Amino acid sequence: MLLVGIIYFILSVIALFPQYADSFVESHIERRIWNGWNSRDRPFFVLLRAERYATDGNKTSESQVCGGSIISIQFVLTAAHCVYNENYVYTQISVLVGDFTQDPWKIEKTLKVHVRRHEEYNGGERDPYDIAILRLPEPVSPERVIRLCAGSYNDTHLSACGLGQTGPNVKEASVLQEMDLMEKIAESDLALCNLPNYDLQICGRDIIPMQRRWICEGDLGGPLYPKNPETDKAECLYGVTAYTSNETCYHDTAIFTRVSAQVGWINRNMKDYSFICPSGHK
């Protein structure tokens, strides 16, 4: 009876003060990629950690966390903004390879990488060239590689995964999180995304808008992929998570860099080993 009374009291308060209902729910439900779910193992997924300090004279080091995808045994694809910012000097960029579906994570390797961002990336938060390739110092298992998508998957169920924020003041998820979304091409959806270049970018929207399930800080750079409906396995890498609203993480749209539009650039750079070293570059 006591429990029933408590529940009745809570519901009564929410009914009387509906303006506080959202904040109550936000503080009492478990957050995953902002309301996603525990992902199955995505062996191509990697965690990227970049150590950097500001160029304004403040030498305090800080860490930036992003996701990435293994696209060959020695190369990872991520977002350019994860490895470059004109206001920072990056002193070390590392990729963690392992199984992130376990708590604690089962890390196989931590590798310092060399990087190359797209030459036309200028640092804007909706930049259509927000993509970078990382060269690993040693090969990983071919079983970890995800192929690049060649076709279009608009109005098809897609998935994104990451280890970003799962709630207020939470830096990273304890296990890999996943959510489903769709690429939208209607003018109304593209307007919500404020998409600069449809040919180079993907406008992703939650399948059920306004259910507060979305990508957040720390998930950027991670993969967008279609899944086999029978096996639940990722079929190919369709996009790189590039932009979402970091202010609320409730925005039901996000921008992804379109991988199929950058296949030529990716292949050229996988053949070119003259990568810049992350130590000391801007």
N, C-alpha and C positions, 0 to 999 in steps of 0.2 A: 504493500500500500504506500510505503514511503517513496519508492521509486516512481510509482504512478503519480503521486503528488508532485514530485520534482519535475517530471516531464510536463504535467499539466501547467505548472507554474511557468516553465520556460516558454511553452507555446503561448500562454497568455501574454507574457511580456512581449514576445515577437509580434503578436497580433495588435497589441496596444502601441508598439513603437516599431513599425515596419522598416523605418529608416535605418535601424540598427541590425536588421536581420542578416544582411550580407556580411557585416563584420563579425557577427557571432558565428555564422557558418564557416567563414574563412579561418577562424581561430580554433575550430573544433573538428575539422575534417582533415584526413591525411592527404597531403599534397604529393602528386607525382607528375613531373614534367608539367605541372599545374593540371592535376586531375587526370593524368594518363594511367598506365598500368605497368606492372613489372614486365619487361621485355624477355622474350626468349633470347638465347645467345645469338648475337650478331657478330660473328668472328671478324668481320671486316672493320668493325667500329674500333676506333682508338681514341684515347684521351690525350689532348694536347695541352701542355703547360709551358707558358712563356714567362720568363723572368725579365723584367724591364724596369727602367727608371726614367723619370721625366727629364726633358731637356731644359727645364726652367731653372736648373741649379739644385733642385731637390734630389739628392742621391739616394733617397729611401727606395729600396727595391720593392716591387709589388709583383704579384703573380696573376696572370690572366689564364683562364681555363676555357677551352673550346673542345669541340669534337672534330673528328676527321674520319676518312674512309681509305682503306687499303685498296689501291686500284692495280697494283702489280706487286711482285714480291719485294720491290725496293722503293716503292713510291706511295705517298699518301696525298689525298686531295682534301683541302680545307678552304676556309674563307680567307681572303687576303687580309681583312681587318684583324684576324687573329694573330698575324705575324708582322704586321706593319702599321705604324701610326707615326705621323711626322712629329708628334709631340713627345715621343719616347725613343729611347735607345734600348734595343733588345740585347741582353747579355747571354741568354741561353734559351733555347727552344728544345723541348723534349717531347717525345711521343711514348705513351705507355701502351703496350700491347698485352692483351690478356683477356680474361673472362670477367666481365663487369656485371654479370647476373648474380654473383655471389657477394655476400657481405661477411667478411671483408673481401675485396676484389682479389682475384687470383692473377697477379701480374707476372707475365712471362719475361718481358724485356722492358727496359727503359732506355730509349735510344735518343741521343742528341742528333738533331737533323740539320741539313742544309736546306735553304728555302729559296723559292722563286715565286714572287707574286706576279700577277698579270701586269704587263707593261703599261696598260691603259687604265689601271686602277688609280684613282686620284684621292681616295680616302673618304668619299661621301658615304653616308649611311645607307643610301639606296643605290649605290654605284653598280651599274650592270656588269662590271668586270671584277666583282668581289670574289676572286678565286685565287688560290695559290697551290703550288705543288711542293711537296717536301721529299727530299731524297734521304732514305735511310742509310746508315753506314754499313748495314749488313742485311741480307735477305731474310724475309719471314716465310712461313709456310705458305705454299700456293693455295691451301685450303682456306686461307684467310682473305683471298682476293675476291672482290666483287667486280663484275664487268660493268662497262659503261652502257647506259641506255642509248639506243639510236632513234627510237620512235617517239611518238607523243602519247601521253597518258591523261589528257584533259578529261574531266568528268569521270575519272576512274579513282577508285579507292587507293590512296597512297598512305605510306607510313613514314614517320620520322622518329628518331630515337636520340637520347642524350642523357647526360649526367648533370644537367643544369639545376637551377633552383627548383625546389619542390614545395617551397613555402616561404613565408616572411623570415628574413634573416638566416636562411639556410643557404650555404654556399654551393653545395653539390649533393646530388642524390646518393643514397647508400648503395643502390643497385640501378642498373640501366633501366630507363623508363621509355615508354613508347606511346604514341597516339596515332590515330587515323585522321586523314584529311583528304581534300580533293583539290586538284588544280581547277581553277575557274577561269573562263575566258569571256564571260558576259561583260559588257561595258560597265554595268553597275558594280560588279565585283572588282574589275580592274581599277575602277575609280576609288574604291575603298582601299585597295592596295597601294594606290598612288604609284603605279608601276612606270618607271621611266622608259623601259624598253622590253616589250613583250617577247621579241625574238631571242633576247638574251636572258630573260628572267621568267620565273614562274610565280604566279599569284596563288597562294595556297589559302584555303579557308576550311575552318572546322566543318565537318560533315553536318553536325547539328549546331548551328550558330548560337552563341550566347550561353553555352553550357559551361563556360569558363574552363575549358580544357585547351591548353596552348603551350607553345614553346616559350622558354624564358632564357634569362641570362645564363650562360654556360653551355647551352645547347647549340649555340651558333657554331658554324663550321661543320656541323654534323650532317648525316645523310638523309636524303629523301628518296624513297624507293617504293616500287610496286611489289606486292607479295603474291606468291602462288597461293590461291585460295584453298588448295588441298593440303599443301605441306606447310604453309605459313612462312616459307623461306623467302628471303629477299631475292628478287629476280635480277635486278640491275640497279646501278646508281643513277637516279634521275635528276637530282638536284643537290646543291650544297646550301645549307641553311645560312642565309645572309643577313636578314633583318627581321626584327619583331619589336614590339613596344616593350622596352625594358622598364618603363615607369609603372605599369600595372601588371603586365604579363596576362591580361585578360582580353587583349585585342584578338578578335577572331580572324585576323588575316596575318600572313607573313610572306616575306619575299625570299625566294630561293634562286640561286644562280643556275641557269639551265645548262646541264652538263653536255647535252648533245650539241649545243652551239659552240662548245669549247674543245671538242674532241681533237681537232687539228692542233690547237695550241698545246693541249695535254701531250699528244704523241710527240710533237717536236721537242718538248722539254724533257720527256723521258729518254730521248735519244741524246740529249745534250747534258753532259756531266759537269759543265763549268758553272756549277751553282755557287752563289755567294754563301759565305759562312755567316750564320746568325750572330756571331759574337761581334758586338760593337756596331752593327748596321742599324740604320734608322728605318 
